[in-house]
Amino acid sequence: METTGIIEEIRREGVTTTRVTPRMHFVQGPDDEYMESWLAEVVLREDLRFKYGATWTTKAHLRELPAESVTAASHTWRREIAMLHLRGMVSQVFINPGGKCNAYVYSATNSPGDFEAAIDQLKVWLPPAKVRRSRQVEIVFRHWSGEEPASYSRSIDVPTWRTIAENYPHAVRQQLDRIFFGYRPSVGGRLILLHGPPGTGKTYVIRAFGREWRRWCSVEYIADPETFFGEAGYMMQTLVAQTDDDRRWRLLVIEDAGELLWRDARVRQGQALSRLLNLSEGLIGQGLRVLILISTNERLGALNDAVSRPGRTAAEVEFTPFSVAEAQTWLARHGRSDELASRPMTLAELYSGSGVGPRVRTASKPAIGFLRSRRDG
């Protein structure tokens, strides 16, 4: 951990000088607590009784602030914090992993014009992100950096369930209809289990969750599930991560996690399966507004029985290929009536044309023998 002279002074005396430092200092870990102490001291000492706040979303980071304006800054996996002297006032800026920026300006006088000018200057340094298109949803991607949890976010195109529903067999559609439009969680930690052969459209459904549940739930993608369940500290810090709205739920997505769910997973993966089960029904998941979505290409029969036990899973959906009749209907709907499905087919096979052949049309054969005319009676 790099420690600056400013932070050291706070540690020794509980106060710090208000002079501008020659360069921006970034510190790690709990030192943001000392910056909070510094801010409180400055507010009291300089009688900064007026406070003005603003919030916006940005893709910038506090490291991009001009060094001559920054007194101190801290960067942890939870958030970035900076203290600035700006236009004769003191400013405190937070940026969380999702890019939400909260800025507060403290002043001895109540001058709306000065406050607005300070916020405008901050927005020049930390430009507001462009408003995303309605079909895009912001996804947070989490991973272990080797020393601590790390995350970044980006907006991706996501479909509505209605626009892709026809790409799934009738039985699968019925199950997903109930989840998208009829399910609301009452307790945290529950599992949503999607399983079925490759090419049956599980990933598109995961993206649709981000769109259909966007009003009350945020999506976070775990890029390294083995490490997530293998490192207890990483898992716990992710589960208790601060969000902008404590009322929102979080959907942790873990793709292709079959090896974590095998019947002999405890032997293969050590504590990973146990931690998953404790999260879904044990003390770990209690009180958390967190759901865990797991997808796997494995058959349900190959998975550990404890994973799909009633009460542990909020929903369990088996993704199956189209039957021959359903595949033929899908081809006709997509203007390919001249093609023939000769066997049950996955969505990927239908799109690629693999296993689909031309419909064979037989020519009429000439009649053999004598034809009777009407006059022959």
C-alpha positions as CSV (number, residue, x, y, z in Angstrom):
1,M,0.0,0.0,0.0
2,E,1.4,3.4,-1.0
3,T,0.9,5.9,1.8
4,T,1.2,9.6,1.3
5,G,2.4,12.3,3.6
6,I,-1.1,13.7,3.9
7,I,-2.5,10.4,5.1
8,E,0.4,10.0,7.5
9,E,-0.4,13.4,9.0
10,I,-4.0,12.4,9.5
11,R,-2.9,9.3,11.3
12,R,-0.7,11.2,13.7
13,E,-2.8,14.2,14.5
14,G,-6.3,13.6,13.1
15,V,-6.0,16.7,10.9
16,T,-4.2,17.6,7.7
17,T,-3.1,20.7,6.0
18,T,-5.5,22.2,3.4
19,R,-2.7,23.1,1.0
20,V,-2.8,21.7,-2.6
21,T,-0.4,18.9,-3.1
22,P,2.0,19.0,-6.0
23,R,0.6,15.7,-7.4
24,M,-2.4,13.5,-6.9
25,H,-1.9,10.9,-4.2
26,F,-3.7,7.6,-4.4
27,V,-3.9,5.3,-1.5
28,Q,-5.4,1.8,-1.0
29,G,-7.5,0.1,1.6
30,P,-9.1,1.8,4.6
31,D,-7.4,5.2,4.2
32,D,-10.7,6.7,2.9
33,E,-11.7,6.7,6.6
34,Y,-8.9,9.2,7.3
35,M,-10.0,11.4,4.4
36,E,-13.5,11.4,5.9
37,S,-11.9,12.6,9.2
38,W,-10.0,15.2,7.2
39,L,-13.2,16.5,5.6
40,A,-15.0,16.7,8.9
41,E,-12.1,18.7,10.4
42,V,-12.0,21.1,7.4
43,V,-15.8,21.6,7.5
44,L,-15.7,22.5,11.2
45,R,-12.6,24.6,11.1
46,E,-13.6,26.7,8.1
47,D,-17.3,26.8,9.0
48,L,-18.4,25.3,5.7
49,R,-22.1,25.1,6.7
50,F,-23.6,24.9,3.2
51,K,-23.5,21.8,1.1
52,Y,-24.5,21.1,-2.5
53,G,-24.7,17.8,-4.2
54,A,-25.1,16.4,-7.7
55,T,-25.2,12.9,-9.2
56,W,-24.4,11.6,-12.7
57,T,-22.9,8.6,-14.5
58,T,-19.5,8.8,-16.0
59,K,-17.0,6.5,-17.6
60,A,-14.1,8.6,-16.3
61,H,-12.0,7.8,-13.2
62,L,-10.7,10.0,-10.4
63,R,-7.1,9.5,-11.6
64,E,-8.1,11.8,-14.5
65,L,-8.7,14.8,-12.3
66,P,-6.0,17.5,-12.5
67,A,-3.3,16.8,-9.8
68,E,-3.1,20.5,-8.8
69,S,-6.7,20.4,-7.6
70,V,-6.7,17.1,-5.6
71,T,-5.7,17.0,-2.0
72,A,-5.9,13.2,-1.6
73,A,-7.7,10.2,-3.2
74,S,-8.4,6.6,-2.5
75,H,-9.2,3.7,-4.8
76,T,-10.6,0.4,-3.5
77,W,-12.7,-2.3,-5.1
78,R,-15.8,-0.7,-3.5
79,R,-15.4,2.8,-4.8
80,E,-13.1,5.7,-5.7
81,I,-12.9,8.8,-3.5
82,A,-11.2,12.2,-4.0
83,M,-11.0,15.4,-1.9
84,L,-10.5,18.6,-3.9
85,H,-10.1,22.3,-3.4
86,L,-12.2,23.9,-6.1
87,R,-13.0,27.6,-6.7
88,G,-12.4,28.4,-3.0
89,M,-14.6,25.5,-1.8
90,V,-14.0,21.9,-0.7
91,S,-15.4,19.1,-2.8
92,Q,-15.8,15.4,-2.1
93,V,-16.3,13.0,-5.1
94,F,-17.2,9.3,-5.1
95,I,-17.3,7.0,-8.1
96,N,-18.7,3.5,-7.7
97,P,-17.8,0.5,-9.9
98,G,-20.9,1.1,-12.0
99,G,-19.7,4.6,-12.9
100,K,-22.2,6.5,-10.8
101,C,-20.6,9.7,-9.6
102,N,-21.7,11.5,-6.4
103,A,-20.2,15.0,-5.9
104,Y,-20.6,17.2,-2.9
105,V,-19.4,20.8,-2.6
106,Y,-19.0,22.5,0.8
107,S,-18.9,26.3,1.2
108,A,-19.0,29.0,3.9
109,T,-21.6,30.9,1.8
110,N,-24.8,29.9,0.2
111,S,-24.2,30.8,-3.4
112,P,-26.1,28.7,-5.9
113,G,-24.2,30.2,-8.8
114,D,-20.8,29.2,-7.3
115,F,-22.1,25.7,-6.5
116,E,-23.3,25.2,-10.1
117,A,-20.0,26.5,-11.5
118,A,-18.1,24.0,-9.3
119,I,-20.3,21.1,-10.4
120,D,-19.9,22.2,-14.1
121,Q,-16.2,22.2,-13.7
122,L,-16.3,18.6,-12.2
123,K,-18.4,17.5,-15.1
124,V,-15.7,18.9,-17.5
125,W,-13.1,16.7,-15.8
126,L,-15.5,13.7,-15.3
127,P,-17.8,13.9,-18.3
128,P,-21.3,12.5,-18.0
129,A,-21.8,9.3,-20.0
130,K,-24.0,9.5,-23.0
131,V,-27.5,8.2,-22.3
132,R,-27.6,4.6,-23.4
133,R,-30.2,3.4,-25.9
134,S,-33.2,1.7,-24.3
135,R,-32.1,-1.7,-25.6
136,Q,-28.9,-1.5,-23.6
137,V,-28.4,-2.4,-20.0
138,E,-25.3,-1.8,-17.9
139,I,-23.6,-5.0,-16.7
140,V,-21.0,-5.2,-13.9
141,F,-18.2,-7.7,-14.6
142,R,-16.4,-9.0,-11.5
143,H,-13.1,-10.9,-11.2
144,W,-10.2,-11.5,-8.8
145,S,-7.2,-9.4,-9.7
146,G,-4.7,-11.5,-7.8
147,E,-4.8,-9.4,-4.7
148,E,-8.3,-8.1,-4.3
149,P,-11.7,-8.2,-6.1
150,A,-11.9,-6.0,-9.2
151,S,-14.8,-4.9,-11.4
152,Y,-15.7,-2.8,-14.4
153,S,-19.0,-2.1,-16.1
154,R,-20.2,-1.6,-19.7
155,S,-23.5,-1.4,-21.5
156,I,-24.5,-4.2,-23.8
157,D,-27.4,-4.8,-26.1
158,V,-30.0,-7.0,-24.6
159,P,-33.3,-8.3,-26.1
160,T,-36.7,-8.3,-24.6
161,W,-38.1,-11.7,-23.9
162,R,-41.0,-11.2,-26.3
163,T,-38.6,-10.6,-29.3
164,I,-36.8,-13.9,-28.7
165,A,-39.5,-16.1,-27.2
166,E,-40.3,-17.8,-30.5
167,N,-36.7,-19.2,-30.6
168,Y,-37.6,-21.7,-27.8
169,P,-39.8,-24.7,-27.7
170,H,-43.3,-24.3,-26.2
171,A,-42.5,-26.0,-22.9
172,V,-39.4,-23.9,-22.4
173,R,-41.3,-20.7,-23.3
174,Q,-44.0,-21.4,-20.7
175,Q,-41.4,-21.8,-17.9
176,L,-39.6,-18.7,-18.8
177,D,-42.8,-16.7,-19.1
178,R,-43.5,-17.5,-15.5
179,I,-40.0,-16.4,-14.4
180,F,-39.8,-13.2,-16.3
181,F,-43.3,-11.9,-15.5
182,G,-44.5,-13.8,-12.5
183,Y,-41.5,-14.2,-10.2
184,R,-40.4,-11.7,-7.5
185,P,-38.0,-12.8,-4.8
186,S,-38.9,-12.7,-1.2
187,V,-35.6,-13.9,0.3
188,G,-32.1,-13.7,-1.0
189,G,-29.6,-16.4,-2.0
190,R,-31.9,-18.4,-4.2
191,L,-30.7,-20.1,-7.3
192,I,-32.0,-19.9,-10.8
193,L,-30.7,-22.9,-12.7
194,L,-30.6,-23.1,-16.5
195,H,-29.5,-26.4,-17.9
196,G,-29.5,-28.1,-21.3
197,P,-27.3,-29.0,-24.3
198,P,-25.1,-26.4,-26.0
199,G,-26.8,-24.3,-28.6
200,T,-30.3,-24.2,-27.0
201,G,-30.2,-20.4,-26.3
202,K,-29.3,-20.1,-22.6
203,T,-27.0,-17.1,-23.1
204,Y,-29.7,-15.1,-24.9
205,V,-32.1,-15.7,-22.0
206,I,-29.5,-14.5,-19.5
207,R,-29.2,-11.3,-21.5
208,A,-33.0,-11.0,-21.5
209,F,-33.0,-11.1,-17.7
210,G,-31.1,-7.8,-17.7
211,R,-33.8,-6.2,-19.8
212,E,-36.9,-7.6,-18.3
213,W,-35.8,-7.2,-14.6
214,R,-34.0,-3.9,-15.1
215,R,-36.5,-1.9,-13.0
216,W,-35.7,-3.7,-9.8
217,C,-32.6,-5.9,-10.4
218,S,-29.0,-5.3,-11.6
219,V,-27.0,-7.9,-13.4
220,E,-23.4,-8.7,-12.3
221,Y,-21.3,-11.3,-14.2
222,I,-18.8,-13.4,-12.3
223,A,-15.9,-14.0,-14.8
224,D,-14.1,-16.6,-12.6
225,P,-16.6,-18.8,-10.8
226,E,-14.0,-21.3,-9.6
227,T,-12.1,-18.5,-7.8
228,F,-15.3,-16.8,-6.7
229,F,-16.4,-19.9,-4.7
230,G,-12.8,-20.9,-3.9
231,E,-11.8,-17.6,-2.2
232,A,-14.1,-16.9,0.7
233,G,-12.9,-13.3,1.0
234,Y,-13.6,-12.6,-2.7
235,M,-17.1,-14.1,-2.4
236,M,-18.0,-12.3,0.8
237,Q,-16.8,-8.9,-0.5
238,T,-18.8,-9.3,-3.7
239,L,-21.9,-10.3,-1.8
240,V,-21.9,-7.3,0.5
241,A,-20.7,-4.8,-2.1
242,Q,-22.4,-1.4,-1.7
243,T,-24.9,-0.4,-4.3
244,D,-26.6,2.9,-5.2
245,D,-30.0,1.7,-4.1
246,D,-30.2,-0.8,-1.2
247,R,-33.7,-1.7,-2.4
248,R,-32.5,-3.1,-5.7
249,W,-31.8,-6.8,-6.1
250,R,-28.6,-8.1,-7.7
251,L,-28.4,-11.1,-10.1
252,L,-25.0,-12.8,-10.0
253,V,-24.6,-14.6,-13.3
254,I,-22.3,-17.7,-13.4
255,E,-22.1,-19.3,-16.8
256,D,-21.0,-22.8,-17.8
257,A,-20.6,-23.8,-14.1
258,G,-21.3,-27.5,-14.6
259,E,-18.1,-28.6,-12.9
260,L,-19.2,-26.8,-9.7
261,L,-22.4,-28.8,-9.6
262,W,-21.3,-32.3,-10.4
263,R,-22.3,-35.1,-8.0
264,D,-18.6,-35.4,-7.0
265,A,-18.0,-31.7,-6.9
266,R,-16.9,-31.7,-3.3
267,V,-14.1,-34.0,-4.3
268,R,-13.2,-32.1,-7.4
269,Q,-13.7,-28.5,-6.2
270,G,-13.2,-28.6,-2.5
271,Q,-15.3,-26.1,-0.6
272,A,-16.8,-24.5,-3.7
273,L,-20.0,-26.5,-3.8
274,S,-20.4,-26.1,0.0
275,R,-20.1,-22.4,-0.2
276,L,-22.6,-22.3,-3.1
277,L,-25.1,-24.3,-1.0
278,N,-24.5,-22.1,2.1
279,L,-25.1,-19.0,-0.1
280,S,-28.4,-20.4,-1.4
281,E,-29.9,-21.7,1.8
282,G,-27.4,-21.1,4.7
283,L,-26.6,-18.1,6.8
284,I,-24.5,-16.5,4.1
285,G,-27.4,-15.6,1.9
286,Q,-29.7,-14.4,4.7
287,G,-30.7,-10.8,4.4
288,L,-29.0,-10.2,1.1
289,R,-30.9,-9.0,-2.0
290,V,-28.9,-11.3,-4.2
291,L,-30.0,-14.1,-6.6
292,I,-27.6,-16.5,-8.3
293,L,-28.2,-17.5,-11.9
294,I,-26.2,-20.6,-12.9
295,S,-26.1,-22.0,-16.4
296,T,-24.7,-25.4,-17.4
297,N,-24.6,-27.7,-20.4
298,E,-24.9,-30.7,-18.1
299,R,-28.0,-32.9,-17.7
300,L,-29.9,-32.4,-14.5
301,G,-29.3,-36.0,-13.6
302,A,-25.5,-35.4,-13.7
303,L,-25.8,-32.6,-11.1
304,N,-25.6,-32.8,-7.4
305,D,-29.1,-33.5,-6.0
306,A,-28.6,-30.8,-3.3
307,V,-28.4,-28.0,-5.9
308,S,-31.9,-28.5,-7.3
309,R,-33.5,-29.4,-4.0
310,P,-36.9,-27.6,-3.5
311,G,-36.5,-24.4,-1.4
312,R,-33.0,-23.9,-2.7
313,T,-33.8,-23.0,-6.3
314,A,-36.2,-20.2,-7.2
315,A,-36.5,-21.7,-10.7
316,E,-35.1,-24.5,-12.7
317,V,-35.5,-24.6,-16.5
318,E,-34.4,-27.3,-18.8
319,F,-33.5,-26.1,-22.3
320,T,-34.4,-28.7,-24.9
321,P,-34.0,-28.9,-28.7
322,F,-37.0,-28.3,-30.9
323,S,-39.0,-31.3,-31.8
324,V,-39.2,-32.1,-35.5
325,A,-42.6,-30.5,-35.8
326,E,-41.6,-27.4,-33.8
327,A,-38.4,-27.1,-35.9
328,Q,-40.4,-27.2,-39.1
329,T,-42.7,-24.4,-37.8
330,W,-39.6,-22.3,-36.9
331,L,-38.2,-22.8,-40.4
332,A,-41.5,-21.7,-42.0
333,R,-41.8,-18.7,-39.7
334,H,-38.3,-17.6,-40.9
335,G,-39.1,-18.0,-44.6
336,R,-37.5,-21.3,-45.0
337,S,-40.5,-23.6,-45.8
338,D,-38.5,-25.3,-48.5
339,E,-36.2,-26.8,-45.9
340,L,-36.8,-29.9,-44.0
341,A,-35.9,-30.8,-40.4
342,S,-35.4,-34.5,-40.2
343,R,-34.7,-34.7,-36.4
344,P,-34.9,-32.7,-33.2
345,M,-32.7,-29.7,-33.6
346,T,-31.2,-27.0,-31.3
347,L,-31.6,-23.3,-32.0
348,A,-28.0,-23.0,-33.1
349,E,-28.5,-25.8,-35.7
350,L,-31.6,-24.1,-37.1
351,Y,-29.8,-20.8,-37.5
352,S,-26.7,-22.4,-39.1
353,G,-28.7,-24.8,-41.3
354,S,-26.8,-27.7,-39.9
355,G,-28.9,-30.9,-40.2
356,V,-31.5,-29.1,-42.3
357,G,-31.9,-30.3,-45.9
358,P,-34.0,-29.3,-48.9
359,R,-37.5,-30.6,-49.0
360,V,-37.5,-33.3,-51.7
361,R,-40.3,-32.9,-54.3
362,T,-41.0,-36.1,-56.3
363,A,-42.2,-35.7,-59.9
364,S,-45.5,-37.4,-60.8
365,K,-44.9,-40.9,-62.3
366,P,-46.7,-42.0,-65.5
367,A,-49.5,-44.5,-65.0
368,I,-48.8,-48.0,-65.9
369,G,-51.4,-50.1,-67.8
370,F,-54.5,-49.1,-69.7
371,L,-56.6,-46.0,-68.9
372,R,-60.4,-46.4,-69.2
373,S,-62.2,-43.6,-71.0
374,R,-65.7,-42.5,-70.2
375,R,-66.9,-44.1,-73.4
376,D,-65.6,-47.5,-72.2
377,G,-68.4,-47.4,-69.7
